[in-house]
Amino acid sequence: MDGCIRPYVAKKDRTSVHRIWKECGWPVDEEAAVDTLLRSGFSMVFELKGAAESFVTSVPARLHYAGTQLDHAAIAAVATGRVARNLGTASGTVAAILSEEAARGCSTAGLGVFEQGFYDRLGFGTGTYEHWIAFDPAWLIDLPVSKAPQRFDVKDFRGIHKARLARRKTHGAIDILAPELLKVDMMTRKNTFGLGYKKGNEITHCVVMHCSEIAHGPYSVVCLAYRTLQQFRELLGIIRGLSDQVRQVRLREPGEIQMQDFLKKPFQLQAISSKGSFESLIKAVAYWQIRILDLKKCISVMKCIDRLEFNLIVEDPVTGFLPAKSVWKGCGGEYTVNLGSGSSVRKGLAPGLDTLNAAIGDFSRYWLGVQAAEVLNVTGRFDGPQRLLRKLDSIRSLPAPAPDWDY
């Protein structure tokens, strides 16, 4: 197909990107929010007949892997105008930006999906389920607030962003490094506000929420930023304080928390609210995906409880979408892997070793701790002798990854 993929140029592409955004039906109250998003990272467009028809934006981020920080490319926007749908323009543009980010030193990349399977063609693998909780805040356990919280709004986005970066983290946590992305969130969501606490001029912990209906809700939590579990309780106390008027709050369950522990009679609440306007429920959705960009770096941070050496043959479908001039060619190839307290990988196969044949998306899921090797053998492209699969599972000890930052 005629057309070209190139970096975004504001003077030439701004109007076209605004049109694409609107044609996708994405909520935006002012075009300044789109411009802020584009300035927050690196963007590329697919130009067709002189105008941008697809654009992709990646923002700088970090992935926390078992105590180690890796440079991460957070794909914050993928959008295509109406005339270029189903022509492969989005896939080609995502592949091009992955190549650029790999060349910049990113070890991994991630994105949110509109449907399972679409980004598998670019080597992405599905992440863990995220639990979304909807509840009446009046049913939270007694969580007294020792002092009145302070108000925050969009002008405080930098302080809120710093609080998020300093938050309590678990394995798989993502840090978005560009504070402007939070500003975009607060600009584009209706009735957004923050409540929390400061020490001096620094925000220590806060909750940011938005709502379409101010009186009774639902109120949806954009983010919870806290450094200690006691601070988490204090934020729940703030949410409980809204219960004289608000009938429903929705939030993503933090990775190490079970929200049922903080609700009085949660099953009774579900029963009496069933099919009502403010139904209490827990919904599980796996809507984010991840892929390895730098296999050597990612394997080097693995710390396993026993040693294992094996051959690895990686299939990476992104190669078919990459520009011909791309320096990065994906992760496909033949390798010898050594796992242990210090892990490594080298090119080429070693004689006499068991061999694992894996798609890069499925290997990324194993590496991050999303799924077990034996399960991936059934659900994906992760083929090897059963003794190798069992060993891969027995030597890895990782909690379920929890990004705790949508983008």
C-alpha positions in Angstrom: 0.0 0.0 0.0 1.2 3.5 -0.8 2.2 5.6 2.2 5.0 6.0 4.6 5.7 5.7 8.3 7.7 8.7 9.8 8.0 10.7 13.1 5.2 13.0 14.0 5.7 16.6 13.1 3.4 18.9 15.0 3.2 21.7 12.3 2.2 19.2 9.6 0.3 16.5 11.5 -1.5 18.3 14.4 -4.8 18.8 12.6 -4.8 15.3 11.2 -4.1 13.7 14.6 -6.9 15.7 16.2 -9.3 14.4 13.5 -8.1 10.8 14.1 -8.7 11.2 17.8 -12.2 12.4 17.2 -13.0 9.7 14.6 -12.0 7.1 17.2 -14.6 8.6 19.6 -12.2 9.1 22.4 -13.3 11.6 25.0 -11.5 14.9 24.9 -12.8 18.3 26.1 -10.0 20.3 24.5 -7.5 19.7 21.8 -4.8 20.9 24.2 -5.0 17.5 25.9 -4.0 15.7 22.7 -1.1 18.0 22.2 0.0 17.4 25.7 0.0 13.7 25.1 2.0 14.0 22.0 4.6 16.2 23.7 4.9 13.7 26.5 6.7 11.1 24.4 7.7 10.0 21.0 5.1 9.7 18.2 5.1 8.3 14.7 2.4 8.5 12.0 1.4 6.6 8.9 1.0 9.2 6.2 -1.4 8.4 3.3 -2.1 10.7 0.5 -0.3 13.6 2.2 -2.1 13.3 5.6 -1.5 11.3 8.8 -4.1 8.4 9.0 -2.6 6.5 12.0 -0.5 7.6 14.9 1.2 5.9 17.8 2.7 7.5 20.9 5.2 5.9 23.3 6.1 7.5 26.6 9.2 6.7 28.7 8.6 4.4 31.6 10.2 1.9 34.0 9.2 -1.7 34.7 10.1 -3.1 38.2 11.2 -6.7 37.8 11.9 -8.5 41.1 13.7 -5.5 42.5 15.4 -4.4 39.3 14.3 -1.5 37.1 14.2 -1.9 33.3 13.6 0.8 30.7 10.1 0.3 29.4 8.3 1.7 26.4 4.7 2.5 27.3 2.5 2.6 24.2 0.0 5.2 25.4 -2.0 5.7 22.2 -2.7 3.8 19.0 -5.3 5.3 16.7 -6.3 5.1 13.1 -8.6 7.3 11.1 -11.7 6.0 9.3 -10.2 5.7 5.8 -7.2 3.6 6.9 -9.0 1.0 9.1 -8.0 -2.7 8.5 -5.2 -1.7 6.1 -2.3 -2.7 8.5 -1.3 1.0 9.1 -1.6 0.7 12.9 0.4 -2.5 13.0 3.2 -1.1 10.9 3.4 2.1 12.9 3.5 0.2 16.2 6.3 -2.1 14.8 8.2 1.0 13.7 8.0 2.6 17.1 9.0 -0.6 18.8 12.1 -0.6 16.7 12.9 3.0 17.7 12.4 2.3 21.4 14.5 -0.9 21.2 17.3 1.2 19.6 16.9 3.7 22.5 17.6 1.0 25.0 14.2 -0.1 26.2 14.1 -3.7 27.4 10.3 -4.2 27.3 7.2 -2.6 25.8 3.6 -2.6 26.9 0.1 -1.4 25.9 -3.6 -1.6 26.6 -5.7 -3.6 24.2 -9.1 -3.1 22.7 -9.4 -6.8 22.0 -7.4 -9.9 22.7 -5.3 -11.2 19.9 -4.8 -8.1 17.8 -1.3 -7.2 19.2 -0.2 -10.8 19.4 0.8 -10.3 15.7 3.5 -7.9 17.0 4.8 -10.2 19.7 2.8 -9.1 22.7 1.5 -11.5 25.3 -1.5 -11.0 27.6 -0.9 -9.9 31.2 -2.6 -10.8 34.4 -6.3 -10.2 35.3 -6.9 -6.8 36.9 -9.7 -6.9 39.4 -12.1 -3.9 39.3 -14.3 -3.4 42.3 -17.6 -1.5 42.5 -19.0 -0.9 46.0 -21.1 1.4 48.1 -18.5 3.3 50.2 -20.9 3.2 53.2 -20.1 -0.6 53.4 -16.4 0.0 54.0 -15.2 -1.1 57.5 -14.7 1.7 60.1 -11.7 3.7 58.7 -11.5 6.9 60.7 -9.8 9.9 59.1 -7.6 11.6 61.7 -7.7 15.0 59.9 -9.4 16.5 56.9 -7.7 15.9 53.6 -6.5 18.6 51.2 -8.0 19.2 47.7 -5.9 18.7 44.5 -6.8 19.4 40.9 -5.1 19.4 37.5 -2.8 22.2 38.5 -1.3 19.8 41.1 -0.5 17.1 38.5 3.3 17.3 39.0 3.0 16.8 42.7 0.6 13.9 42.3 2.9 12.3 39.7 5.8 12.5 42.2 3.6 10.8 44.8 2.8 8.0 42.3 6.5 7.5 41.5 7.3 7.2 45.2 4.3 4.8 45.9 4.6 1.3 47.4 5.4 -1.1 44.5 5.3 -4.8 43.9 6.7 -7.0 41.1 5.7 -5.8 37.6 4.9 -2.3 38.7 5.1 0.4 36.0 6.3 3.9 36.5 5.3 6.4 33.7 8.1 9.0 33.7 6.2 11.7 31.8 4.0 13.7 34.3 2.1 15.1 31.4 0.2 11.8 30.9 -1.5 12.3 34.3 -2.3 15.8 33.2 -4.0 14.4 30.1 -6.0 11.9 32.3 -7.2 14.8 34.5 -8.0 17.0 31.6 -10.0 14.4 29.6 -12.0 12.8 32.5 -15.2 14.6 33.6 -15.2 16.2 37.1 -11.7 15.0 38.1 -10.5 15.8 41.6 -7.9 14.7 44.1 -8.0 14.3 47.9 -5.0 13.5 50.1 -2.3 14.7 52.4 0.9 16.8 52.2 4.1 17.0 54.3 5.5 20.4 53.8 5.1 21.0 50.0 5.2 17.3 49.1 2.1 15.2 48.5 2.7 12.0 50.5 -0.5 10.1 49.6 -3.6 10.8 47.7 -6.5 9.5 45.7 -7.6 10.9 42.3 -11.2 10.3 41.2 -13.6 11.4 38.4 -17.3 11.1 38.0 -20.0 11.7 35.4 -22.7 12.3 38.1 -21.5 14.3 41.0 -24.4 13.7 43.4 -24.4 9.9 43.7 -21.7 8.6 41.4 -20.4 6.3 40.4 -17.0 7.8 41.3 -14.1 6.0 39.6 -10.6 6.0 41.0 -7.9 7.2 38.5 -5.0 6.4 40.9 -4.2 5.6 44.5 -0.7 6.8 45.6 0.6 5.6 49.0 3.9 4.6 50.5 2.7 2.5 53.4 -0.3 0.2 53.9 -1.4 2.6 56.8 -1.6 5.4 54.2 -3.7 3.1 52.0 -6.1 2.7 54.9 -6.2 6.5 55.3 -7.2 6.9 51.6 -10.0 4.3 52.0 -11.1 6.4 55.0 -11.3 9.4 52.7 -13.4 7.4 50.2 -15.6 6.2 53.0 -16.1 9.8 54.0 -18.0 10.4 50.7 -20.6 7.8 51.6 -23.2 10.2 52.9 -24.0 11.1 49.3 -22.0 8.8 46.9 -23.6 5.4 46.3 -20.8 3.7 44.3 -17.1 3.9 44.0 -15.1 1.9 41.4 -11.4 1.1 41.7 -8.7 -1.3 40.4 -7.7 -3.6 43.3 -4.1 -3.0 44.3 -1.9 -6.0 43.6 -1.3 -7.1 47.2 -4.7 -6.2 48.6 -8.0 -8.1 48.7 -10.7 -5.4 48.9 -13.2 -7.9 50.5 -11.1 -7.5 53.7 -12.2 -3.8 53.9 -16.0 -4.4 53.2 -18.7 -5.2 55.7 -20.7 -8.2 54.6 -19.6 -8.1 50.9 -21.8 -10.9 49.8 -24.9 -9.4 51.4 -24.0 -6.1 49.6 -23.8 -7.9 46.3 -27.2 -9.6 46.9 -29.2 -6.6 47.8 -27.6 -4.4 45.1 -27.9 -7.0 42.3 -29.3 -5.6 39.0 -29.6 -2.2 40.6 -28.2 1.1 39.4 -25.3 0.9 41.8 -24.6 -2.9 41.8 -21.7 -4.1 43.9 -19.4 -6.4 42.0 -15.9 -7.6 41.2 -14.9 -7.9 37.6 -11.7 -9.5 36.3 -10.3 -8.3 33.0 -6.9 -8.9 31.3 -6.5 -5.8 29.2 -2.8 -5.1 29.1 -0.1 -6.8 27.2 3.7 -6.9 27.3 6.6 -8.0 25.2 10.4 -8.3 25.5 12.5 -6.1 23.3 15.9 -7.0 24.6 16.1 -10.7 25.3 19.7 -10.6 26.7 18.8 -7.8 29.2 15.6 -9.4 30.3 17.1 -12.8 31.0 20.0 -11.3 32.8 17.7 -10.0 35.6 16.1 -13.4 36.2 17.0 -14.8 39.6 16.1 -18.5 39.9 16.3 -20.8 42.9 18.1 -23.6 40.9 20.2 -23.8 37.8 18.9 -24.8 34.4 20.5 -24.7 30.9 18.5 -25.2 27.8 18.2 -24.3 24.1 15.7 -21.6 23.2 14.3 -21.0 19.7 12.2 -17.8 19.6 9.6 -16.9 17.0 9.0 -13.2 16.7 6.2 -12.2 14.3 7.1 -8.5 14.5 9.8 -9.0 12.0 7.2 -9.1 9.2 6.0 -5.6 10.1 9.3 -3.9 10.6 10.6 -1.3 8.1 13.4 -2.7 5.8 15.9 -0.2 7.3 15.2 -1.2 10.9 18.3 -1.9 12.9 16.3 -3.9 15.5 15.0 -7.1 13.9 13.0 -8.4 16.8 14.0 -11.2 19.2 13.7 -14.2 16.9 16.5 -16.6 16.7 18.3 -19.6 18.4 19.9 -19.2 21.8 21.4 -21.1 24.7 19.9 -20.0 28.1 21.5 -20.4 31.5 19.1 -19.7 34.4 20.2 -19.4 38.1 21.1 -16.9 40.7 22.8 -15.1 37.8 21.2 -15.8 34.4 22.5 -15.3 30.9 21.8 -16.0 27.2 24.0 -16.4 24.2 23.3 -16.9 20.5 23.4 -20.4 19.1 22.2 -23.8 20.2 24.3 -26.2 22.4 24.3 -29.9 21.6 22.6 -32.3 24.1 20.3 -29.8 25.8 16.5 -29.8 25.9 15.0 -27.3 23.5 12.1 -24.9 24.1 10.3 -23.4 21.0 8.4 -20.3 22.0 6.7 -17.3 20.6 8.1 -14.1 22.0 4.8 -13.1 23.5 4.4 -16.4 25.4 8.0 -16.3 26.5 7.4 -12.7 27.8 4.4 -14.0 29.8 6.6 -16.7 31.4 9.4 -14.3 32.1 7.2 -11.8 33.8 5.3 -14.4 35.8 2.0 -14.1 34.2 1.6 -17.8 33.4 3.3 -21.1 34.1 5.4 -22.9 31.5 3.1 -26.0 31.6 0.0 -23.8 31.1 1.6 -21.9 28.2 2.4 -25.2 26.6 -1.4 -25.8 26.3 -2.6 -22.2 25.6 0.1 -20.8 23.4 3.3 -21.4 21.5 5.6 -22.8 24.2 6.7 -26.2 23.2 9.3 -28.4 24.9 9.8 -31.7 26.8 7.6 -32.0 29.9 10.6 -32.3 32.1 11.9 -29.0 30.8 8.5 -27.3 31.3 8.3 -28.6 34.9 11.8 -27.5 35.7 11.1 -24.0 34.2 8.2 -23.7 36.6 9.9 -25.1 39.7 13.0 -22.8 39.6 11.0 -19.5 39.1 9.6 -17.8 42.2 7.7 -14.6 41.3 4.5 -13.0 42.5 1.8 -12.1 40.0 2.8 -8.9 38.3 0.8 -5.8 39.1 1.5 -2.8 36.8 -0.6 -0.4 39.0 -0.5 2.3 36.3 -2.7 2.3 33.3 -1.6 4.0 30.0 
